[in-house]
Amino acid sequence: MVTNMLLGCLVSLLFILNRAVDSRTLHTDSCSFNVYTHELRKYYADMRHHAISGDTETGVKILDKSLMKNVQEDQTCCFLRLLLRFYVERVFNNFSPSEPHQLRCSSAVANAFVSIRRDMQKCHCHCAEETHRQIDSMHTAFDELQIQLAAQKAVGELDTVLDWLEALGHKA
């Protein structure tokens, strides 16, 4: 009995330590918080093919990489907060994967984004007009497509978001 309890504690400890290793600290202009980028990548990889294979509007971009590169350093917090809001409220609410496994993966990514948003509540983000314009351009591109197609396209572009989040994790 004691051996089983010790084994259970050891397994729990290993799980916690493994999660801590997978965690990255994101640094924005006004605060820092942890994100499990490895888990996000894993879940995204499981649903990416579905999102990309159904994208018939290949000439349209909702989230262009140049948009992410042009975020001013003092606007990182604001941009991230608005980006997460866009994905949680508009994209994941309208994304409908065909398989239960993809639905679980999409829910896991959406829940991770909700968790990051919750952690960001302690941040004091100042939003400049230019940052709002950048996010508005995403909303405009999203609105120009049929809603489910737009959501599918935005999910297919999540690798851009994840790359940017990982780059934030590397800042000192």
C-alpha positions, 0 to 999 in steps of 0.5 A, a space after each residue: 500500500 505504501 509502495 503504491 502511494 509512493 509510486 503515485 506521488 512519484 508519477 504525479 511529481 514527474 508529470 508536474 516537472 515535465 509540464 514545467 519544462 514544457 512551459 515558456 514564460 512569455 514577456 510582454 511590455 507590461 507583464 510575464 506569464 507562462 504558456 505551454 507552447 509544446 502542448 499548443 503545438 501538439 494539439 494544433 498539429 492534430 487539427 492543422 491538416 483538417 483546417 488547411 485541406 478545407 481552405 478553398 480561399 488560398 489567396 486570402 490571408 486573415 493573419 499575415 506574418 508581416 502583421 505579427 512582425 510589425 507589432 511595436 514592442 510596447 504594444 505586444 501586450 495589447 496585440 496579444 490580448 486582442 488577438 486571443 480575444 479574436 481567436 476565442 470569440 470569433 474563430 473557435 466559436 465558428 470552427 467546426 471540425 468533422 472528427 471528434 478528435 479534432 474537436 477535442 484538439 480545437 477545444 484544448 487550444 481554445 481553452 489554452 487561449 482562454 487561460 492565457 487571457 485570464 492570466 493576462 488580466 493582471 497586465 496593464 496593456 496600453 493599446 495604441 490606435 495602430 494596434 487597433 487598426 492591425 486587429 481591425 484588418 484581421 476582423 475585416 478579412 475574416 468578415 469578407 469570407 463565409 463564417 465557417 470558411 473564415 474560421 477554418 482559414 484562421 485555424 489554418 493560420 494558427 502556426 503564425 500565432 504559435 511562432 510569435 508566441 514562442 518568439 515571445 518566450 525567447 525574449 529575456 
